[in-house]
Amino acid sequence: MSRTSKFIASVVATSKDDLPVLPFQRGAARKAMFDRLKTDAANQPMRKQA
């Protein structure tokens, strides 16, 4: 199998898998992550700063 054939076969195999999540589709997941980080930061005890 030539390099070109291997490349084309890998592209076709990848295209049959699930599509990657596009940036505009992950808005809810991103918001949930930031909300979780914010609540975690609020629950941390205050640390003394120099």
C-alpha angles and dihedrals in degrees: 000000000000124000091252092052091049091050093049091046091052092048091050092047091049092048090056091056123082113295117252117255111262120223094249091051097057098062096114093047091048092049091049091051093051091046090051092049091049093051091046090052091049091053095052115103115248113265124213114248125209 
